[in-house]
């Protein structure tokens, strides 16, 4: 009996440096989201997890 093909285990990747400094998941250019989604756009790959920070009320 033939052995079923095994799916490769996905590699864990890390975001080296995030330039979306206004994203809620970005602290010191490091992405702290639990996971990210990468989408394609006309300009190339974009972060689908990007969420802008909420404006803070003025004191």
Secondary structure, 3 states (H helix, E strand, C coil): CCCCCCCCCCCCCCCCCCCCCCECCEECCEECCCCCCEEEECCEEEECCCCECCCCCCC
